[in-house]
Amino acid sequence: MATTTDITTTYAGEFSREYIAAALLSGATLNNGGITIKPNVKFKEVIKKVATDSNVIKDGSCDFTDTATVTLTERILQPEEFQVNLELCKKDFRSDWEAVQMGISAFDNLPPAFSDFLVAHVAGLVAEKTEGNIWNGVTANAGEFDGLVTRMAADSDVIDVTGTTVTAANVIAEMGKVVDAVPSALYGKEDLYLYVSQNVARAYVRALGGFAAAGLGANGVNAEGTQWWNNGALSFDGVKIFVANGLGDHYMVAAEKSNLFFGTGLLSDQNEVKVLDMSDLDGSQNVRVIMRFTAGVQYGIGTDIVLYTPA
């Protein structure tokens, strides 16, 4: 049975050959390098963790004496399989703007401009959903895998910080709680990031704009008020900020990028959308849109992660 296609049109002439879709939440965590990507994971991959005593140096002696205990543990990165299946009936487009583009024959073709748009639109929707899954996914829900926050919240090793509703008035104090909780061994590491949700980032930008917000002067950064920021890089107390679109409002995570992993089979599967005309196969007027891929996330060392959760 074809996917329901609801076409609203005022067809009365030529089509301008342009489709407009609602803005999609970009897959920022993957596209902007916020996580370590592990491709070519067919089934599962083992992430080894090495732990030793904090002080491996002991007083010298004539004998060989163990100075520390080395413990090896592991986490499993196991991507799950997902699919997108849509079916459209070409007959539905005969009364639409692109009817002429379908050809004169009774054996219709899907309008090419719409076909191109649909491919990009489906790929964008998958990117949006994957971004949300990376952070907040729950494998019990259809189309989701356990996200990083879901895993961290269930791990007693992760450093928990109880937060509140973040606003421009308190954002600096709340972000400070997260950075203060970062283990001293991690502070200053090159790939340490403070991952924040969009609403936290907006509150921080507004606070730095001044006007007496969060204790800042009226003029803000560079005396430019709320116009100081132009989509550049942000940092807090020397820690780079990564705006993770998939993070839920008021959430923050401090972690090394090298400690967070996204696993998949072929990276190209994330961008490959197949459009199959079924007329030559079963004689129908249907067109199928198919996408199939695997995805999953995991982290390595829980004690090197700080999770800020709103109360």
Rosetta silent file (secondary structure, phi, psi, omega in degrees, C-alpha in Angstrom):
SEQUENCE: MATTTDITTTYAGEFSREYIAAALLSGATLNNGGITIKPNVKFKEVIKKVATDSNVIKDGSCDFTDTATVTLTERILQPEEFQVNLELCKKDFRSDWEAVQMGISAFDNLPPAFSDFLVAHVAGLVAEKTEGNIWNGVTANAGEFDGLVTRMAADSDVIDVTGTTVTAANVIAEMGKVVDAVPSALYGKEDLYLYVSQNVARAYVRALGGFAAAGLGANGVNAEGTQWWNNGALSFDGVKIFVANGLGDHYMVAAEKSNLFFGTGLLSDQNEVKVLDMSDLDGSQNVRVIMRFTAGVQYGIGTDIVLYTPA
SCORE:     score description
SCORE:     0.000 S_00000001
   1 L     0.000  131.933 -176.957    0.000    0.000    0.000 S_00000001
   2 L   -68.322  146.952  172.551    1.420    3.384   -0.995 S_00000001
   3 L   -59.839  137.075 -179.308    2.393    5.932    1.637 S_00000001
   4 L   -59.497  123.456  179.549   -0.419    8.481    1.970 S_00000001
   5 L  -114.357  109.921 -177.514    0.404   11.436   -0.301 S_00000001
   6 L  -101.611  107.451 -176.523   -1.586   14.562    0.514 S_00000001
   7 L  -107.080  119.568  173.557   -1.171   17.102   -2.297 S_00000001
   8 L  -106.670  121.016 -172.992   -2.520   20.624   -1.893 S_00000001
   9 L  -145.849  157.884  172.321   -2.199   22.537   -5.162 S_00000001
  10 L  -122.962   44.293 -173.080   -3.553   25.439   -7.210 S_00000001
  11 L   -54.860  118.884  178.883   -2.344   23.944  -10.486 S_00000001
  12 L  -154.800   17.426 -178.345   -3.197   26.336  -13.329 S_00000001
  13 L   176.576 -143.708 -177.896   -0.016   26.804  -15.322 S_00000001
  14 L   -89.159  151.241 -179.080    3.736   26.285  -15.186 S_00000001
  15 L   -95.473  141.313 -177.402    5.646   25.310  -12.036 S_00000001
  16 L   -75.525   -0.776  175.542    8.599   27.429  -10.878 S_00000001
  17 L    62.065   42.128  176.264   10.592   24.188  -10.330 S_00000001
  18 L  -146.092  128.918  175.974   11.499   24.861   -6.706 S_00000001
  19 L  -108.380  147.974  179.514   10.389   23.083   -3.527 S_00000001
  20 L  -122.860  127.939  177.227   10.768   24.526   -0.041 S_00000001
  21 L  -111.803  154.962  173.842   11.103   22.387    3.078 S_00000001
  22 L   -61.957  147.521 -179.397   10.983   23.439    6.709 S_00000001
  23 L   -59.002  130.319 -179.137   14.447   24.050    8.176 S_00000001
  24 L   -97.053  143.548  175.070   15.905   20.777    9.411 S_00000001
  25 L   -68.713  114.383 -176.122   17.946   20.420   12.572 S_00000001
  26 L   -68.871  153.453  177.923   21.398   19.699   11.184 S_00000001
  27 L   -79.650   70.857 -170.035   23.389   16.725   12.419 S_00000001
  28 H   -62.973  -38.882 -174.703   25.872   18.992   14.169 S_00000001
  29 H   -61.937  -39.907  177.953   27.526   16.384   16.365 S_00000001
  30 H   -81.344  -48.577 -173.607   28.614   14.305   13.370 S_00000001
  31 H   -67.339  -30.416 -175.951   29.076   17.048   10.772 S_00000001
  32 L  -102.769   12.867  173.267   31.072   19.366   13.047 S_00000001
  33 L    72.018   38.066 -179.407   33.365   16.735   14.540 S_00000001
  34 L   -89.510   -0.072 -176.546   31.920   16.568   18.041 S_00000001
  35 L  -150.359  152.540  177.774   32.362   12.823   18.407 S_00000001
  36 E   -79.054  120.303 -177.607   34.833   10.137   17.348 S_00000001
  37 E   -93.241  127.762  176.751   33.368    8.280   14.351 S_00000001
  38 E  -114.633   99.449  178.617   34.104    4.577   14.022 S_00000001
  39 L   -84.211  174.762  174.659   33.066    3.346   10.570 S_00000001
  40 L    62.886   31.238  174.298   33.029   -0.229    9.246 S_00000001
  41 L   -92.815  100.795 -175.618   31.517   -1.716   12.402 S_00000001
  42 L   -72.737  -43.862 -178.826   29.603   -4.654   10.938 S_00000001
  43 L  -125.494  -65.025  178.448   28.291   -6.102   14.205 S_00000001
  44 L  -153.356  158.760  176.575   30.056   -4.798   17.303 S_00000001
  45 E  -133.569  138.423 -179.304   33.367   -3.339   18.377 S_00000001
  46 E   -91.629  126.470  175.568   35.080   -3.672   21.743 S_00000001
  47 E  -102.127  110.444 -177.463   36.380   -0.470   23.339 S_00000001
  48 E   -80.630  137.858  175.648   39.157   -1.390   25.766 S_00000001
  49 E  -117.497  132.534  179.571   39.631    0.628   28.942 S_00000001
  50 E  -113.259  127.180  178.486   42.922    0.610   30.834 S_00000001
  51 E  -128.366  137.092  176.776   43.041    1.619   34.493 S_00000001
  52 L  -131.165  170.227  172.679   46.067    1.762   36.800 S_00000001
  53 L   -60.649  147.851 -177.168   46.789    2.998   40.303 S_00000001
  54 L   -63.402  -29.920 -179.949   47.006    6.778   40.379 S_00000001
  55 L  -117.049  102.798 -178.697   50.614    6.651   41.600 S_00000001
  56 L   -91.426   -2.276 -178.587   52.743    4.203   39.609 S_00000001
  57 L   -96.928  128.663  177.416   56.008    5.532   41.064 S_00000001
  58 L  -127.599  167.243  177.698   57.441    3.815   44.133 S_00000001
  59 L   -62.777  143.092 -177.757   60.758    4.021   45.987 S_00000001
  60 L   -71.311  152.839  176.705   63.621    2.260   44.223 S_00000001
  61 L  -152.080  176.688  179.369   65.026   -1.114   45.373 S_00000001
  62 L   -78.880  -18.196 -175.419   67.274   -3.885   44.094 S_00000001
  63 L  -102.020  160.931  171.911   64.324   -6.131   43.266 S_00000001
  64 L   -83.171  116.017 -178.191   61.590   -5.988   40.656 S_00000001
  65 L  -129.225  128.772  177.875   58.451   -5.054   42.581 S_00000001
  66 L   -55.150  130.998  179.564   55.072   -4.273   41.059 S_00000001
  67 L  -104.894   -5.252 -179.629   54.382   -0.578   41.464 S_00000001
  68 L  -165.231  161.166  175.405   50.805   -0.586   40.255 S_00000001
  69 L  -103.753  129.573  178.314   47.871   -2.747   39.262 S_00000001
  70 L  -103.124  124.158 -178.527   46.755   -2.655   35.643 S_00000001
  71 E  -118.908  126.707  177.771   43.058   -3.375   35.071 S_00000001
  72 E  -107.861  124.636  174.159   41.553   -3.952   31.633 S_00000001
  73 E  -129.609  177.907 -175.868   37.828   -3.602   31.140 S_00000001
  74 E  -148.706  155.946  169.562   35.719   -3.039   28.050 S_00000001
  75 E  -123.973  152.172 -176.631   32.606   -1.428   26.617 S_00000001
  76 E  -108.059  125.316  172.740   30.747   -2.667   23.573 S_00000001
  77 E  -100.213  109.589 -174.620   29.866   -0.409   20.651 S_00000001
  78 L  -128.880   96.150  179.034   27.069   -2.202   18.803 S_00000001
  79 L   -62.445  147.132  175.712   25.247   -0.236   16.095 S_00000001
  80 E  -102.960  157.116 -177.227   21.590   -1.041   15.490 S_00000001
  81 E   -94.642  137.502 -179.495   19.969   -1.373   12.071 S_00000001
  82 E  -134.688  161.293  179.143   17.403    1.146   10.839 S_00000001
  83 E  -148.666  155.854  171.941   15.451    1.735    7.645 S_00000001
  84 E  -122.649  124.176  178.486   13.288    4.275    5.848 S_00000001
  85 E  -130.323  114.262  175.046   10.568    2.908    3.522 S_00000001
  86 E  -124.465  149.091  176.928    8.206    5.232    1.627 S_00000001
  87 E  -135.984  125.751 -178.858    5.961    4.446   -1.310 S_00000001
  88 E  -117.168  145.212  175.191    4.398    7.044   -3.615 S_00000001
  89 E   -99.525  123.190 -177.125    1.863    6.559   -6.399 S_00000001
  90 H   -62.698  -26.301 -179.593    2.783    8.499   -9.551 S_00000001
  91 H   -60.039  -29.995 -178.278   -0.901    8.909  -10.379 S_00000001
  92 H   -64.661  -18.352 -174.944   -1.231   11.342   -7.465 S_00000001
  93 H   -97.287   -0.861 -176.871    0.985   13.842   -9.284 S_00000001
  94 L   -65.898  -27.869 -179.743   -0.978   14.064  -12.550 S_00000001
  95 L   -98.883   11.786 -177.204   -3.030   17.011  -11.262 S_00000001
  96 L  -100.877  178.586 -173.392   -0.041   18.774   -9.712 S_00000001
  97 L   -59.857  -28.777 -174.023    2.289   21.469  -11.039 S_00000001
  98 L  -102.856   26.048 -178.688    4.779   19.019  -12.540 S_00000001
  99 H   -56.634  -40.738 -178.867    2.368   16.846  -14.528 S_00000001
 100 H   -62.928  -33.458 -178.938    4.121   17.741  -17.805 S_00000001
 101 H   -70.335  -10.098 -179.156    7.450   16.596  -16.365 S_00000001
 102 H   -83.506   -8.600 -179.280    6.014   13.108  -15.912 S_00000001
 103 L    95.271  161.790 -177.397    5.940   12.514  -19.686 S_00000001
 104 L   -84.714  -26.500 -177.849    3.101   12.127  -22.159 S_00000001
 105 L   -63.169  155.524  173.924    2.984    8.325  -21.968 S_00000001
 106 L   -67.791  -18.947  175.682    0.551    6.520  -19.691 S_00000001
 107 L   -86.524   91.099 -172.395    3.678    5.033  -18.122 S_00000001
 108 L   -71.656  156.005  167.988    4.429    7.993  -15.874 S_00000001
 109 L  -111.671  149.313  174.419    7.742    9.049  -14.407 S_00000001
 110 L   -67.000  133.123  179.582    8.050   10.668  -10.984 S_00000001
 111 L   -50.372  123.902 -172.455    8.620   14.417  -11.522 S_00000001
 112 H   -61.866  -38.511  179.810   12.432   14.748  -11.480 S_00000001
 113 H   -64.079  -39.679  178.245   12.565   17.970   -9.461 S_00000001
 114 H   -68.905  -37.318  178.028   10.371   16.418   -6.789 S_00000001
 115 H   -59.708  -45.378  179.016   12.427   13.216   -6.828 S_00000001
 116 H   -63.551  -42.830  179.369   15.618   15.192   -6.165 S_00000001
 117 H   -62.432  -42.872 -176.703   13.917   17.179   -3.434 S_00000001
 118 H   -63.765  -40.066  178.095   12.519   14.066   -1.775 S_00000001
 119 H   -59.725  -48.881 -179.300   15.934   12.405   -1.671 S_00000001
 120 H   -65.589  -37.821 -178.151   17.495   15.442    0.034 S_00000001
 121 H   -66.239  -44.454  179.272   14.515   15.836    2.352 S_00000001
 122 H   -63.908  -44.211  178.016   14.609   12.214    3.547 S_00000001
 123 H   -60.311  -38.383  178.114   18.379   12.377    4.098 S_00000001
 124 H   -66.837  -39.845  177.995   17.893   15.562    6.122 S_00000001
 125 H   -63.655  -39.269  177.982   15.195   13.993    8.278 S_00000001
 126 H   -64.943  -40.935  178.085   17.483   11.053    9.000 S_00000001
 127 H   -61.961  -40.885  179.421   20.297   13.444    9.960 S_00000001
 128 H   -64.044  -46.252 -179.287   17.939   15.274   12.315 S_00000001
 129 H   -65.929  -39.723  179.658   16.726   12.091   13.971 S_00000001
 130 H   -64.109  -39.994  177.599   20.253   10.706   14.268 S_00000001
 131 H   -58.138  -44.662  177.691   21.424   13.903   15.969 S_00000001
 132 H   -66.488  -39.333  179.883   18.711   13.494   18.590 S_00000001
 133 H   -64.279  -37.316 -178.006   19.439    9.785   18.998 S_00000001
 134 H   -54.828  -36.295 -176.427   23.144   10.387   19.596 S_00000001
 135 H  -102.877  -44.472 -169.605   22.317   12.222   22.798 S_00000001
 136 H  -119.161    6.213 -176.737   18.814   11.322   23.956 S_00000001
 137 L   -61.440  151.480  176.005   17.816    8.165   22.083 S_00000001
 138 L  -130.992  117.867 -171.457   16.186    5.232   23.905 S_00000001
 139 L   -60.970  -21.238  178.868   16.504    1.882   22.164 S_00000001
 140 L   -70.406  -18.141  178.149   13.056    0.805   23.379 S_00000001
 141 L   -88.425  139.219  179.714   11.560    3.460   21.094 S_00000001
 142 L   -59.719  135.208  178.306   11.128    2.621   17.417 S_00000001
 143 L    78.429   13.244 -178.124   13.817    4.207   15.264 S_00000001
 144 L  -129.489  156.111  169.053   16.129    4.977   18.196 S_00000001
 145 L  -124.013  159.606 -179.317   19.264    3.643   19.856 S_00000001
 146 L   -61.005  121.021 -179.009   20.445    4.368   23.396 S_00000001
 147 L   -83.630  175.587 -176.804   22.010    7.829   23.313 S_00000001
 148 H   -63.700  -44.324  179.993   24.972    9.129   25.289 S_00000001
 149 H   -64.887  -39.467  177.655   22.867   10.900   27.937 S_00000001
 150 H   -59.323  -45.009  179.396   20.717    7.788   28.349 S_00000001
 151 H   -68.782  -42.414 -177.953   23.835    5.688   28.935 S_00000001
 152 H   -64.829  -39.675 -177.618   25.520    8.255   31.173 S_00000001
 153 H   -63.829  -25.429 -178.543   22.462    8.685   33.392 S_00000001
 154 L   -95.140    3.326 -175.013   22.494    4.951   34.131 S_00000001
 155 L  -110.017  116.789 -178.981   26.241    4.822   34.887 S_00000001
 156 L   -69.467  -16.354  178.994   27.350    5.448   38.477 S_00000001
 157 L   -74.010  -27.763 -179.092   30.906    6.146   37.256 S_00000001
 158 L   -68.567  139.458  179.594   29.805    9.313   35.444 S_00000001
 159 E   -79.292  116.003 -176.531   30.139   12.494   37.504 S_00000001
 160 E   -96.722  136.318  173.823   26.631   13.872   38.010 S_00000001
 161 E  -124.120  120.869  178.958   25.822   17.544   38.520 S_00000001
 162 E   -82.710  125.170 -174.626   22.259   18.435   39.457 S_00000001
 163 E  -112.680 -153.327 -176.980   21.176   21.538   37.642 S_00000001
 164 L  -153.032 -172.807  173.946   18.196   23.772   37.110 S_00000001
 165 L   -72.625  120.088 -174.149   16.428   25.683   34.367 S_00000001
 166 L   -86.341  129.964  176.978   19.212   27.608   32.629 S_00000001
 167 L  -131.124  173.462  177.710   18.651   31.293   31.831 S_00000001
 168 L   -62.234  -25.443 -177.864   20.846   34.223   30.860 S_00000001
 169 L   -76.727  -27.617 -175.738   20.849   35.245   34.527 S_00000001
 170 L  -120.759    1.194 -171.357   22.309   31.962   35.848 S_00000001
 171 H   -61.777  -37.852 -178.812   24.035   30.348   32.870 S_00000001
 172 H   -66.885  -40.692  177.260   27.556   31.366   33.876 S_00000001
 173 H   -65.818  -39.799 -178.238   27.124   29.961   37.367 S_00000001
 174 H   -71.112  -40.513  175.611   25.599   26.727   36.022 S_00000001
 175 H   -64.610  -33.633  177.277   28.300   26.226   33.411 S_00000001
 176 H   -62.797  -34.004  177.641   30.813   26.864   36.160 S_00000001
 177 H   -62.436  -38.242 -179.198   29.414   23.914   38.114 S_00000001
 178 H   -69.321  -48.453 -178.982   30.158   21.620   35.200 S_00000001
 179 H   -64.528  -37.075  178.211   33.699   22.866   34.628 S_00000001
 180 H   -62.759  -28.470 -178.102   34.426   22.754   38.366 S_00000001
 181 H   -84.814   -9.425  179.781   33.447   19.057   38.351 S_00000001
 182 L   -65.977  128.276  178.618   35.843   18.170   35.504 S_00000001
 183 L   -55.169  142.247 -176.191   38.680   15.984   36.870 S_00000001
 184 L   -60.361  -28.727  179.901   41.942   17.901   37.131 S_00000001
 185 L   -68.684  -19.989 -178.436   43.670   15.373   34.874 S_00000001
 186 L   -95.431  -29.583 -175.101   41.324   16.331   32.029 S_00000001
 187 L   -60.424  127.849 -178.601   41.274   20.099   32.373 S_00000001
 188 L    95.820   -6.705  177.772   43.378   21.639   29.625 S_00000001
 189 L   -67.206  144.173 -173.655   43.223   18.602   27.333 S_00000001
 190 L   -61.897  -36.648 -175.556   43.039   19.575   23.667 S_00000001
 191 L  -103.497   22.575  174.524   39.892   17.587   22.890 S_00000001
 192 E   -80.508  127.779  179.728   37.967   18.446   26.058 S_00000001
 193 E  -126.791  149.788  167.398   34.602   19.992   25.193 S_00000001
 194 E  -103.097  103.480 -179.678   31.693   21.397   27.104 S_00000001
 195 E   -83.523  126.174 -177.466   28.714   20.091   25.107 S_00000001
 196 E  -130.475  154.063  175.710   25.666   22.284   25.616 S_00000001
 197 L   -74.600  168.025 -179.194   22.107   22.359   24.305 S_00000001
 198 H   -61.738  -39.471 -176.454   20.942   25.166   22.050 S_00000001
 199 H   -69.574  -31.777  176.001   19.054   26.971   24.802 S_00000001
 200 H   -68.058  -42.093  179.044   22.133   26.969   27.054 S_00000001
 201 H   -62.096  -42.484 -179.977   24.259   28.358   24.217 S_00000001
 202 H   -64.753  -40.037  178.783   21.744   31.119   23.537 S_00000001
 203 H   -63.831  -38.435 -179.463   21.605   32.012   27.229 S_00000001
 204 H   -67.479  -44.318  178.128   25.411   32.185   27.363 S_00000001
 205 H   -60.074  -42.570 -179.365   25.622   34.414   24.279 S_00000001
 206 H   -67.254  -39.461  179.617   23.001   36.738   25.748 S_00000001
 207 H   -62.650  -40.097 -179.992   24.749   36.831   29.120 S_00000001
 208 H   -73.185  -11.615  175.266   28.023   37.837   27.491 S_00000001
 209 L   -74.467  -11.503  175.139   26.156   40.615   25.725 S_00000001
 210 L    89.702 -134.955 -174.505   26.026   42.417   29.029 S_00000001
 211 L    56.760   41.512  175.803   23.221   44.735   30.053 S_00000001
 212 L    69.164    9.449  178.110   23.873   43.723   33.671 S_00000001
 213 H   -74.465  137.527  175.210   23.153   40.038   32.936 S_00000001
 214 H    52.131   31.975  175.543   25.046   37.533   35.090 S_00000001
 215 H    84.252   -0.451 -179.751   27.062   40.306   36.715 S_00000001
 216 L   -81.565  159.672  178.881   28.501   41.629   33.455 S_00000001
 217 L   -69.939  173.271 -174.121   28.659   45.304   32.619 S_00000001
 218 L   -68.864  -22.196 -172.941   26.124   46.990   30.404 S_00000001
 219 L   -94.315  -15.404  177.552   28.298   46.909   27.297 S_00000001
 220 L    67.675 -162.644 -177.305   29.187   43.211   27.182 S_00000001
 221 H   -62.819  129.866  178.484   32.015   41.695   25.133 S_00000001
 222 H    54.201   24.770  179.132   34.030   44.294   23.245 S_00000001
 223 H    56.225   33.995 -177.390   31.416   46.865   24.279 S_00000001
 224 L  -108.990    5.848  179.212   29.120   45.550   21.517 S_00000001
 225 H    59.150 -145.334 -176.475   26.141   44.554   23.633 S_00000001
 226 H   -76.698    0.707  176.549   24.029   41.689   22.333 S_00000001
 227 H   -98.376   14.350 -175.425   25.503   42.106   18.847 S_00000001
 228 L   -69.681  -30.241 -171.083   28.939   40.937   19.944 S_00000001
 229 L   -97.293  136.594 -179.091   28.569   37.365   18.667 S_00000001
 230 L  -131.539   51.240  176.599   28.701   36.424   14.982 S_00000001
 231 L    61.954   29.000  176.884   28.475   32.615   15.066 S_00000001
 232 L   -87.868 -169.855 -179.296   32.103   32.231   16.024 S_00000001
 233 L   -74.300  145.606  176.846   33.714   29.811   18.469 S_00000001
 234 L  -118.065  150.594  174.311   32.669   29.890   22.119 S_00000001
 235 E  -147.015  162.903  178.718   34.602   28.837   25.204 S_00000001
 236 E  -141.924  120.864 -179.162   34.134   28.898   28.950 S_00000001
 237 L    49.898   38.283  177.829   36.987   29.031   31.468 S_00000001
 238 L    85.194    0.134  179.409   39.356   27.728   28.797 S_00000001
 239 E  -104.345  127.840 -179.886   37.089   24.833   27.748 S_00000001
 240 E   -66.549  139.651  179.117   35.801   24.826   24.166 S_00000001
 241 E   -99.037  133.747  174.730   32.008   24.849   23.839 S_00000001
 242 E  -118.826  119.449  178.876   30.266   22.533   21.385 S_00000001
 243 E   -83.146  107.211 -178.476   26.627   23.282   20.643 S_00000001
 244 L   -96.831  103.512 -175.365   25.019   19.844   20.341 S_00000001
 245 L   -58.528  -27.371 -177.487   21.644   20.340   18.669 S_00000001
 246 L   -80.552  -13.220  178.488   20.463   16.922   19.848 S_00000001
 247 L   -68.858  138.762  177.537   20.957   17.644   23.542 S_00000001
 248 L   -68.403  156.348 -179.988   17.745   18.316   25.425 S_00000001
 249 L   -53.225  137.861  174.733   17.128   21.770   26.858 S_00000001
 250 L    73.892   10.727  177.162   19.153   22.644   29.972 S_00000001
 251 L   -98.341  148.072  173.838   21.537   19.648   29.557 S_00000001
 252 E  -143.686  149.116  177.226   25.334   19.859   29.473 S_00000001
 253 E  -137.884  132.604  172.459   28.111   17.278   29.164 S_00000001
 254 E  -110.779  122.562 -177.607   31.828   17.747   29.694 S_00000001
 255 E  -164.049  161.744  172.074   33.941   15.079   28.027 S_00000001
 256 E   -81.523  139.071  175.721   36.822   14.472   25.681 S_00000001
 257 H   -56.596  -36.642 -178.588   35.842   13.908   22.068 S_00000001
 258 H   -70.656   -5.626  178.920   38.182   10.904   22.072 S_00000001
 259 H  -103.490   -1.808 -179.486   36.050    9.352   24.820 S_00000001
 260 E  -117.815  133.367 -172.464   32.788    9.516   22.825 S_00000001
 261 E  -130.160  138.652  170.791   32.145    7.163   19.917 S_00000001
 262 E  -116.967  123.674 -178.477   29.646    6.887   17.072 S_00000001
 263 E  -112.348  143.086  177.150   29.652    3.555   15.278 S_00000001
 264 L  -155.114  172.003  176.240   28.200    2.658   11.911 S_00000001
 265 L   -78.374 -101.766  174.693   28.761    0.315    8.983 S_00000001
 266 L   -90.087  132.123  178.287   29.518    2.317    5.846 S_00000001
 267 H   -61.073  -30.941 -179.494   29.480    6.082    6.322 S_00000001
 268 H   -66.051  -23.249  178.484   27.949    6.395    2.865 S_00000001
 269 H   -61.420  -27.998 -178.788   24.879    4.499    4.108 S_00000001
 270 H   -69.575  -17.587 -175.007   24.001    7.585    6.145 S_00000001
 271 L  -120.166    2.353 -175.157   23.632    9.607    2.927 S_00000001
 272 L   -98.003  114.643  176.707   22.354    7.064    0.405 S_00000001
 273 L  -116.632  122.721 -178.118   18.677    7.294   -0.470 S_00000001
 274 E  -101.118  133.520  175.991   17.450    4.955   -3.212 S_00000001
 275 E  -112.257  114.984 -175.211   14.457    5.798   -5.396 S_00000001
 276 E  -112.897  120.216  174.465   13.036    2.684   -7.082 S_00000001
 277 E   -83.988  117.200 -172.715   10.436    2.869   -9.862 S_00000001
 278 L   -85.366   -2.671 -174.250    8.383   -0.307   -9.412 S_00000001
 279 H   -61.603  -36.596 -179.361    6.661   -0.198  -12.836 S_00000001
 280 H   -79.644  -11.407 -176.671    9.240   -2.486  -14.482 S_00000001
 281 H  -100.777  -42.567 -177.800    9.119   -4.919  -11.562 S_00000001
 282 H  -131.381    6.447  177.002    5.450   -5.374  -10.713 S_00000001
 283 L    76.373    5.643 -178.838    3.601   -3.241  -13.247 S_00000001
 284 L   -85.007  173.898  176.460    2.389   -0.795  -10.602 S_00000001
 285 L  -102.616   22.410 -175.344    2.569    2.994  -10.673 S_00000001
 286 E   -92.492  149.133  172.449    4.408    3.116   -7.354 S_00000001
 287 E  -123.073  129.398 -178.706    7.808    4.593   -6.559 S_00000001
 288 E  -105.787  138.841  176.150    9.628    3.427   -3.453 S_00000001
 289 E  -112.472  121.429 -170.517   12.064    5.486   -1.416 S_00000001
 290 E  -128.587  136.580  173.211   14.482    3.315    0.577 S_00000001
 291 E  -143.434  136.231 -179.191   17.210    4.021    3.069 S_00000001
 292 E  -142.298  131.548 -176.999   19.008    1.488    5.283 S_00000001
 293 E  -158.958  168.931  175.288   21.838    2.128    7.733 S_00000001
 294 E  -122.234  149.827 -178.673   23.274    1.210   11.138 S_00000001
 295 E  -159.737  149.332  176.353   24.088    3.558   14.019 S_00000001
 296 E  -174.723  160.569 -179.796   24.963    3.488   17.701 S_00000001
 297 E  -131.012  160.521  176.706   27.002    5.360   20.316 S_00000001
 298 E  -162.596  161.001  172.387   29.168    4.494   23.292 S_00000001
 299 E  -126.128  165.558 -175.817   31.740    6.130   25.555 S_00000001
 300 L   -91.722  -69.536 -171.382   34.885    4.752   27.069 S_00000001
 301 L  -111.843  112.472 -177.296   35.623    5.951   30.611 S_00000001
 302 H   -66.912  -32.488 -178.140   32.677    7.125   32.701 S_00000001
 303 H   -70.697   -8.908  178.133   34.810    8.751   35.394 S_00000001
 304 H  -102.007   19.412 -177.071   36.102   11.198   32.767 S_00000001
 305 L  -128.455  138.001  174.977   32.616   12.518   31.969 S_00000001
 306 E  -114.944  128.531 -179.995   30.487   15.157   33.713 S_00000001
 307 E  -116.844  119.450  176.706   26.714   15.100   33.122 S_00000001
 308 E   -99.881  119.954 -176.732   24.651   18.155   34.016 S_00000001
 309 E  -121.448  128.334  177.815   20.956   17.286   34.354 S_00000001
 310 E   -65.857  142.000 -177.893   18.186   19.807   35.065 S_00000001
 311 L   -68.083    0.000    0.000   16.309   19.046   38.265 S_00000001
